Amino acid sequence: MTGKRGFPPIPAVYSDDQQAAVVGNSDLRFGDDMRTKYLQLQPEQAVMKTILSHANLIDCVEPEIRPDTAVLIEDGRIRAILPSGEVGSAGDALIIDLKGGYLMPGLWDVHIHPDYLSLDAVPLADQVTLFGHRLAAALTESGIVGLRCAGAHHFMDVAWKRAFASGQHLGPRLFASGYFLTTTGGHFLTSGHALEVDGPMVG
């Protein structure tokens, strides 16, 4: 079975009309306990204001750490950075006390690939699952909130991009490429992760 233009179909691991119940792609890294607490919020709670207070903030703009700082998040966006002492004026916001923990903007990885496994060695469904697990565990748990995939067979990265964007799974903001393209005898042609694209020059 193939998709458009003879490409293999994109794995159906998500629903196009599924809406995110929580904010899964914020530009902040949560520790295990804090992330679990955040994901347990009901949908109507997840859109309210959230404040991360008593943080040692590394804003990557100024070289000095900003001690005892609070970050106001609303609708998945950072709305304000203020001293923790001013949190009392934030109304009905959910307050998460970081207790002096360090807080910094999320990191990006701009060149990743899944494992170079063949379909003979590992079935596609298992590869899709493994790839998604490692995106969530190895990257998100390391503070990486955005990444660029530089080639993945059978559009595994596209499937996970949609799963993350829909809120079905917690993971980084993903820029997907699908197969990477090469020439006859070109880079990684025999790996199964590349498609051969040869033809006349145009223009």
TIMAR-871796 format. One record per residue (C-alpha): x, y negated, z negated; residue in one letter. Coordinates in steps of 0.5 Angstrom, whole numbers. Example, Ala and Ser with C-alpha at 12.3 -4.5 7.8 and 13.67 -1.06 7.14 Angstrom:
BEGIN
+-------+-------+-------+----+
!     u !     v !     w ! aa !
+-------+-------+-------+----+
!    25 !     9 !   -16 !  a !
!    27 !     2 !   -14 !  s !
+-------+-------+-------+----+
This chain:
BEGIN
+-------+-------+-------+----+
!     u !     v !     w ! aa !
+-------+-------+-------+----+
!     0 !     0 !     0 !  m !
!     3 !    -7 !     2 !  t !
!     1 !   -14 !     1 !  g !
!     1 !   -20 !     6 !  k !
!     7 !   -19 !    11 !  r !
!     8 !   -12 !     9 !  g !
!    11 !   -14 !     2 !  f !
!     9 !    -9 !    -3 !  p !
!     3 !   -12 !    -8 !  p !
!     4 !   -16 !   -14 !  i !
!     3 !   -12 !   -20 !  p !
!    -4 !   -13 !   -23 !  a !
!    -2 !   -15 !   -30 !  v !
!    -7 !   -21 !   -31 !  y !
!   -13 !   -24 !   -30 !  s !
!   -13 !   -30 !   -25 !  d !
!   -19 !   -33 !   -29 !  d !
!   -16 !   -31 !   -36 !  q !
!   -15 !   -38 !   -40 !  q !
!   -10 !   -38 !   -46 !  a !
!   -13 !   -38 !   -53 !  a !
!    -6 !   -41 !   -56 !  v !
!    -1 !   -45 !   -53 !  v !
!     4 !   -40 !   -51 !  g !
!     9 !   -44 !   -48 !  n !
!    11 !   -50 !   -52 !  s !
!    18 !   -53 !   -52 !  d !
!    20 !   -51 !   -59 !  l !
!    22 !   -45 !   -62 !  r !
!    18 !   -41 !   -68 !  f !
!    21 !   -36 !   -72 !  g !
!    18 !   -30 !   -73 !  d !
!    13 !   -32 !   -79 !  d !
!    11 !   -38 !   -76 !  m !
!    10 !   -36 !   -69 !  r !
!     6 !   -30 !   -72 !  t !
!     2 !   -35 !   -76 !  k !
!     1 !   -40 !   -70 !  y !
!    -2 !   -34 !   -66 !  l !
!    -7 !   -32 !   -71 !  q !
!   -10 !   -38 !   -70 !  l !
!   -17 !   -38 !   -67 !  q !
!   -18 !   -42 !   -60 !  p !
!   -22 !   -48 !   -63 !  e !
!   -16 !   -48 !   -68 !  q !
!   -10 !   -48 !   -63 !  a !
!   -12 !   -54 !   -60 !  v !
!   -12 !   -58 !   -66 !  m !
!    -6 !   -62 !   -68 !  k !
!     0 !   -59 !   -71 !  t !
!     6 !   -62 !   -75 !  i !
!    13 !   -58 !   -76 !  l !
!    15 !   -62 !   -82 !  s !
!    22 !   -62 !   -87 !  h !
!    26 !   -60 !   -81 !  a !
!    33 !   -62 !   -79 !  n !
!    32 !   -64 !   -72 !  l !
!    37 !   -64 !   -67 !  i !
!    34 !   -68 !   -61 !  d !
!    40 !   -67 !   -56 !  c !
!    40 !   -75 !   -55 !  v !
!    43 !   -77 !   -61 !  e !
!    49 !   -74 !   -64 !  p !
!    47 !   -74 !   -71 !  e !
!    42 !   -69 !   -74 !  i !
!    36 !   -72 !   -76 !  r !
!    34 !   -70 !   -83 !  p !
!    27 !   -69 !   -86 !  d !
!    24 !   -70 !   -80 !  t !
!    17 !   -68 !   -77 !  a !
!    14 !   -67 !   -70 !  v !
!     7 !   -68 !   -68 !  l !
!     4 !   -63 !   -63 !  i !
!    -2 !   -64 !   -60 !  e !
!    -5 !   -60 !   -54 !  d !
!     1 !   -56 !   -53 !  g !
!     5 !   -63 !   -52 !  r !
!    10 !   -67 !   -57 !  i !
!     6 !   -73 !   -59 !  r !
!    11 !   -76 !   -64 !  a !
!    17 !   -75 !   -68 !  i !
!    16 !   -78 !   -75 !  l !
!    19 !   -78 !   -82 !  p !
!    16 !   -72 !   -86 !  s !
!    14 !   -77 !   -91 !  g !
!     9 !   -80 !   -86 !  e !
!     6 !   -73 !   -85 !  v !
!     0 !   -75 !   -90 !  g !
!    -3 !   -80 !   -85 !  s !
!    -4 !   -75 !   -80 !  a !
!   -11 !   -73 !   -82 !  g !
!   -13 !   -66 !   -81 !  d !
!    -7 !   -63 !   -77 !  a !
!    -4 !   -56 !   -79 !  l !
!     2 !   -57 !   -83 !  i !
!     8 !   -52 !   -82 !  i !
!    13 !   -53 !   -87 !  d !
!    20 !   -51 !   -84 !  l !
!    24 !   -52 !   -91 !  k !
!    30 !   -55 !   -88 !  g !
!    31 !   -51 !   -82 !  g !
!    34 !   -53 !   -76 !  y !
!    29 !   -55 !   -70 !  l !
!    32 !   -57 !   -63 !  m !
!    29 !   -57 !   -56 !  p !
!    28 !   -50 !   -52 !  g !
!    33 !   -48 !   -48 !  l !
!    33 !   -46 !   -40 !  w !
!    37 !   -40 !   -37 !  d !
!    37 !   -42 !   -29 !  v !
!    39 !   -35 !   -26 !  h !
!    37 !   -28 !   -29 !  i !
!    35 !   -22 !   -25 !  h !
!    31 !   -15 !   -28 !  p !
!    35 !    -9 !   -29 !  d !
!    37 !    -6 !   -22 !  y !
!    33 !     0 !   -22 !  l !
!    31 !     4 !   -16 !  s !
!    24 !     7 !   -16 !  l !
!    27 !    14 !   -16 !  d !
!    30 !    13 !   -22 !  a !
!    24 !     9 !   -26 !  v !
!    17 !     8 !   -24 !  p !
!    15 !     1 !   -22 !  l !
!    10 !     0 !   -28 !  a !
!    15 !     2 !   -33 !  d !
!    20 !    -3 !   -30 !  q !
!    15 !    -8 !   -30 !  v !
!    14 !    -7 !   -37 !  t !
!    21 !    -7 !   -39 !  l !
!    22 !   -13 !   -35 !  f !
!    17 !   -17 !   -39 !  g !
!    19 !   -14 !   -46 !  h !
!    26 !   -17 !   -45 !  r !
!    23 !   -23 !   -42 !  l !
!    19 !   -24 !   -49 !  a !
!    24 !   -21 !   -53 !  a !
!    31 !   -23 !   -51 !  a !
!    30 !   -30 !   -48 !  l !
!    24 !   -32 !   -52 !  t !
!    27 !   -30 !   -59 !  e !
!    33 !   -33 !   -57 !  s !
!    30 !   -40 !   -56 !  g !
!    30 !   -40 !   -49 !  i !
!    23 !   -43 !   -46 !  v !
!    24 !   -44 !   -39 !  g !
!    28 !   -40 !   -34 !  l !
!    29 !   -39 !   -26 !  r !
!    29 !   -32 !   -24 !  c !
!    34 !   -31 !   -18 !  a !
!    31 !   -25 !   -15 !  g !
!    26 !   -19 !   -17 !  a !
!    23 !   -13 !   -13 !  h !
!    16 !   -12 !   -12 !  h !
!    14 !   -19 !   -15 !  f !
!    15 !   -17 !   -22 !  m !
!    17 !   -24 !   -24 !  d !
!    11 !   -27 !   -21 !  v !
!     7 !   -22 !   -25 !  a !
!    10 !   -24 !   -31 !  w !
!    10 !   -31 !   -29 !  k !
!     2 !   -31 !   -29 !  r !
!     1 !   -27 !   -35 !  a !
!     5 !   -32 !   -39 !  f !
!     2 !   -38 !   -36 !  a !
!    -5 !   -35 !   -37 !  s !
!    -3 !   -34 !   -45 !  g !
!    -4 !   -26 !   -44 !  q !
!     3 !   -25 !   -47 !  h !
!     8 !   -30 !   -50 !  l !
!    14 !   -32 !   -46 !  g !
!    18 !   -37 !   -43 !  p !
!    16 !   -42 !   -37 !  r !
!    18 !   -38 !   -31 !  l !
!    20 !   -40 !   -24 !  f !
!    19 !   -34 !   -20 !  a !
!    22 !   -32 !   -13 !  s !
!    20 !   -25 !   -12 !  g !
!    25 !   -21 !    -7 !  y !
!    31 !   -25 !    -6 !  f !
!    33 !   -25 !     2 !  l !
!    39 !   -23 !     5 !  t !
!    42 !   -21 !    12 !  t !
!    43 !   -15 !    16 !  t !
!    49 !   -11 !    11 !  g !
!    48 !   -17 !     7 !  g !
!    48 !   -18 !    -1 !  h !
!    45 !   -13 !    -5 !  f !
!    41 !   -10 !     1 !  l !
!    41 !    -3 !    -1 !  t !
!    39 !    -5 !    -8 !  s !
!    32 !    -5 !    -7 !  g !
!    31 !   -12 !   -10 !  h !
!    33 !   -15 !    -3 !  a !
!    29 !   -16 !     4 !  l !
!    33 !   -16 !    10 !  e !
!    31 !   -23 !    14 !  v !
!    34 !   -23 !    21 !  d !
!    32 !   -27 !    27 !  g !
!    33 !   -33 !    32 !  p !
!    35 !   -40 !    29 !  m !
!    29 !   -45 !    30 !  v !
!    31 !   -52 !    31 !  g !
+-------+-------+-------+----+
